[in-house]
Amino acid sequence: MPETPPAPPPPPPGAGRQVWRRVRRRPSALAAAAVLALLVLLALAAPLLSHLTGQDPGAYHDDLVDSARGGVPLGSFGGLSADHWLGVEPGTGRDLFTRLLYGARISLLVALGAVAVQTAVGVGVGLAAALGGRFAGRLIGLATDVMIALPMLVIGIALTAVVPPDFPRPLLLILLIGLFDWGGTARMVRAQTLALRGLDFVDAARLSGNGTLRIARRELLPSLAAPVITIAAIKVPTAMVAEASLSFLGVGVKPPTPSWGQMLSSAQTWFRADPAYVLLPAGLLFVTVLAFTVLGDAVRTALDPREGSRLRVGTGKESKA
């Protein structure tokens, strides 16, 4: 009786599965992803949670603050109670829990929107600098250096005197951060494109009669996906800090719309009287930025094609990724 031939080996996992397998081996990355997922879920569910708690983030409660002491919340821990889970805002008595949830929506929206803008601009400028010839490369490189040198915070403050008051402030922050912080992405894309355009698959596409735009779209952009995703993941916490800084300086969203940076700006006068009002938005901002940083570093490591060889050299064992 003939022997049954062995089953063929399973196909190698795709690139996406390899990246996921590398990321999930790091407990810190999984913890960071869980924190961010919970934060996004709470931010999306802010209207529902506000309805369930019966608290309006813009509703004033003068009976919950001590007017004789300048508006300090009544009770301990900033007015913590069964109705107000994290206390109330000094001076106004607005519910702090719902304002933090709605503030998370603004902070995340601005950060992710700004990163999307600066990634799109940086990739386009970097490709143009690498594929546009020597003169175009020098001109675009000079423009990139100028954009990197411009002080974004100073320009943001100056824009408050020019931009109409009714212009949407979240959109202003997205454009300001996104259009003034694409220099690093452009430099990285230019360097990577210069290294890729001399490889065989690009030469083969050029000899086949493909134009520059088609080569960039079909050959170069897929190869640039890993470094672009990596730098975008690292840019998110930077954008969150920039939004908080601009809101702290008065460039961000205006009351009554809450944001973490705006809350920190108004909380600086209440640090001694109500430390919780300062520590809660500052702590949430710190945890979110830390989670994005840890997850971005894990994604960078997982997307690095040299990671497997480093593991083999360092441990003497073959990588299972």
N, C-alpha and C positions, 0 to 999 in steps of 0.2 A: 504494500500500500504506500503510495507516494506521500512524502511528508508535506504537510501544509506549509506553504511559503509564509515567511514571517510578514506581519502587517507592515505596510510602509510607515515610515516615521511621520509624525504629525508635522504639518507645515510650520515654519518659524512664525512666531507672533509678529503682528504688524508693528509699525513704529509707535502707534498710539498705545498699544498694549505694553510694549517694552517700557515706555516712559511711565505708564501707570504702575507697572511692577516695581520699577526703581523707586518711585515716589512713595509707594505704600510700605516699603521696607524701612522707612524713617518714621519712627513714632512721632517725632516733633512735627513733621510735615502733616501727618494725619490729624494731630491735635490742632494745628493751625488751620487746616481746612475745615475741621468741625467748628471751630470758633467763628470763622468767617461765614460758614453756611448758616449758623445760628443767628449771627448778626444780620445777614441779608434777609433771612426769614422774618426776624422781628421787625426789620425796617419795612418790608413789604406788608406785614400784617399790622402796621401801626394804626390804620383807621379801625380795624376790627378790635384790636386790643383797647383802643381808646373808647370804643363803644361798650365793650364788656366791662371796663372799669368805671364807666360813667363819667369820665373826665375829659374835658375839652382842653387841648394844649394852650388855647388862647384865652380861656376863661379866668378872670381875676377873682380872687377870694380874699377880700380885705379882712375878713374875720379870722383868717389863719396867720396873720402877721401882727406883730406888736408895733403899732404906730408910735408909741412912746419911745421905743428904742430904735427908731429909724426904719422899721420894716423887717426886723429879724423874725424869722418864723417862730410861732409858738410851739412849745414842746421840745423834746430832745431830738437830736440827730436831724436837724433841719425840718422839723414838723412831720416826722415819720409817723404814719398811722395806717389803719386798715383801708382807708379810702385813698390815701396817697402813699404808695408803696416805697417811694424813694424820697418822700418829703415834698416840700413846696419851694418855689423860687422866692428868695428874699425880695421884699418890696412890693411884689405883685400877688403872691400866693398862688401862682399858676402851678399846676401839677408837674413835677419834675420828671416823673417816669415817662409820661406821654411826650414831653418836649424832647427828651433824650432820644426817643424812638423816631420822632419826626426829624430831629437833627441828624440822625444817622442816615436818613434818606438823602438829605442835602449833601452830606459829606461824601457818601459813596457815589451819588450821581455825579458830583463835580469831579471827583478823583477819576472815576472810570471814563467819563466823557472827555476829560482833559488828556488822559493817556491815549484814548482812541484818536484824538486830533493830532497829538504830537507824534504818534506812531505813523499815521498816514502821511503827515508832512515830512517826517524824517526819512521814511522809506522812499518817498518820491524824490526828495532832494538828494539823498545819497545815491540813488540809481542814476539821476541826471548828472551828478558830479563825476561818477565813475564811467559813464558811457557817453558823455557829451563832448569828449575831446579835451585837449590840454587847456585851452583857453577857458572853456566853460567850467572845467574842473577847478581852475584857480579862482575864477570869479565866484563860483558857488562856495568854495572853501572859505574865501574871504567873508562872504555874507554869513556863513555859518559861524565863523569866529566872532563877528560883530554881534550876532544874536546871543551867543553864549555870554558875551561880556556885558550885555545890557542888564541893568538891575531891575528885575521883575517887580519887586516890592515897590520901588520908587515909581515906576511907570504905572503900577496899579493905583497908587495913591493919586497920581496926577490925572488918571482917567476919571476919577470921581468928579472932577470939575468940568469934564467934557461930555461924558456920557449922560444922556437924559435920565432923570430920576425914575421914570417908568420903565426903563429898559430892564428886562429880567436879569436879576443879579446872578442866579446860577449859571445862565448862559454866558454872562460876562466873565465869570470866573473860569468857566471851561475854555473860552476863547483865549483869555489872558494866559492861563497856565499852559494850555496846549500850544499856542503860537509863539511862546517865548521859551520853551523848554524842549525843543526838538533837536537841538544841536548835537547832543550825545548820540542820539539814534541815527542821525544823518552821517556822522563820522563813522560809526560802526558799520552801517550799511555800505558806505563807500569803500571801506577797507575790505570787507568781505566780498563785495562785487569785484574789486580789482583782483582779488585772489582767485575768484571763480571763473572770470571771463577768459582765462588762458587755459582752462581744462579742456579735455577732449570732447566732452558732451556739448560744450558751448561751441567749440570749433565745428563739430559735426552739424549742429543746428545752423550755423552761419553758412557752411558750405552747401547746405540743402536749400539755400535761398531765403531763409527766414530773415525778416527785418529786425532792427534793434528792439522795437517795442514788443514784437512777438517773442523774441529770445528772452527779454526781461520778464515777460508775463509767464511763459511756459517753462523756462529753464532756470532762471535765476531766482525768481520769487519762491518757488518751492524749496530751494536750497537755503534761502534766507529765513525760512519760517522759524527754525529753532532759535537762532540768535535774536530774532525780532521778538518772539514770544518771551524769551528770557529777559530782555531789557525792558519790555512792557510790564512784566510782573514785578520787576524791581522798581519801576517808576511809579507804581500805584501808591505805595506808602509815601514817596516823596511828594506826590500830588496832594495827598491828604494833609500832610504837614503844611504845604503851601496854601491850601484852602483855609486851614485853621489860622495861619499867620495873616493872610489877607483879611479874613473876617475879624480877627483880633484887632487889626488896624483900621477897621471900619469900611473896608472895600467890599466885603462880602454881602451876604443877604441882610436885608433890613428887617427889623421887628415889624410885625409879630412872628414872622417866619423864623423858626429856630434852626440853629446850626451849632455844632460843638465849638467852633471857633468864636462865634458870636457870644455863646454862653460863657466861654473863658474870658472874653473881653469884658463882659459885664460883671463877672465874678471877682475881678481883681480887687474891688473895694469891699468884698464881703469875706475875705479870707479868714480874718480873725473871728468875726461874728458867726459865720456859718461855713466851716471848712468843707462840709459835704458838697456844697454848691460848686466848689472849685475842684474837689477830688473826683467827683463822678464823671464829668465830661473829660477831664484830663486823663483819668484812668481808662475810660473807654477808648479815647484816642490812642493812648499808649498801647493798649492791648491789640487794637486793630492794626496799627502800624507794625507792631512786632509780629503779628500773625501773617500779614502780607509779606514781610521781610523773610520770615522763615520759609513760607511756602514758595516765594520767588527763588530763594536759594536752592530749595529742593528741586524745583523745576529746572533751574540752570544746571544743576548737577546731573539730573536725569537726561537732559537733552544734549549734554556734552558727549560727543562721540568718543572722546578719549577716556571717559570715566571707566569703561570696562577694562581697558589696558592698565589703568592705574590700580584698579582693584587687584588684577592678577599679579602685577609686579609687587604690590605692597603686601599681599597675603600669601602669594604662592598658590592660590586656588583660582580656578577658572570662574569667570563671571557667569552667572546663570541668567543674566538679563537677556 
